């Protein structure tokens, strides 16, 4: 009976380690700052383009 408990606990531990490594490396590669640093978003819409002009 102790053998089943040890197996279950070790399986849970291995799954936890694998999941935490996966999440760690996934978060490491998906930086939200990189999207604006590599390809900065220009000011859109351009405020001067949409100014109200009286005719």
N, C-alpha and C positions, 0 to 999 in steps of 0.2 A: 504494500500500500504506500509506503514511503517513496518507493521508486516512481509511482505515478505522480505524486506531489512534486518531487524534484524535477521530473520531466516537464510538468506543466509550468512550474515556476521558471525553469530555464528557457522554455519556449516563449513565455511572455517576456522575459528579459531580452532574448534575441530579437523578437519582433519590435520591442521598444527601441532597442539600439539601432536596428535597421531603419525604423521610421524616423527616429531623431536625426540620423545621418542624412536621410533623404531630404527631410525638411530643412536641415542646416544648409546643405549644398544648393537646394532649390532657392532658398532665401538669399544665399550668397551670389547667385548668378542673376537674380531678378531684382536689381536695385531700381527703385523708382526714380532716383535722381539721375540715373544714366540716360533716361529718355530725354530729359531737358538739357543735359550737359552735352550729349552727342548731337542732337538735332533740336536746337532751341526753337521754341514756338514763337514766331514773330507776333507782334501785337495784332491780333485779329479780333474783330474787324478794325480796320484802320480808322481812328476817330476823325481824321481830316477828310476821309473819303465820304463819310456819312454826315457831314455838317449840314445843318438846315440852311438853305440858301433862299433868300427872298428874291422874287423876280419883279 
